[in-house]
């Protein structure tokens, strides 16, 4: 059975790029969200196997959303995405329970490797 992924990024083109990449690799997209608040709602509605979440977003950033999702489900698997130069935020994300982080611009092989590792595939 295909693993279900929730994609969270405020940039629609980034969500579309990730969707295309993941679907090609056999993953199912459980849902998408454009900010951290919506991510929590969609997470609760879809209960995905993994969340791929941007750190910098309007309304609620990825780290705050990560903390909320971890309160809902301490076993949630969340991989954070960040632009170069956000090392401090990346450390916050890891301390808050992120499984891994990927740096933008994405290297497709690195994204898939990170997902497979987090999902134990």
PyMOL commands that set and color helices and strands:
alter all, ss='L'
color gray80, all
select helices_A, chain A and resi 12-24+36-46+62-72+87-95+108-119
alter helices_A, ss='H'
color red, helices_A
select strands_A, chain A and resi 4-8+28-33+50-54+78-82+100-103
alter strands_A, ss='S'
color yellow, strands_A
deselect
rebuild
show_as cartoon
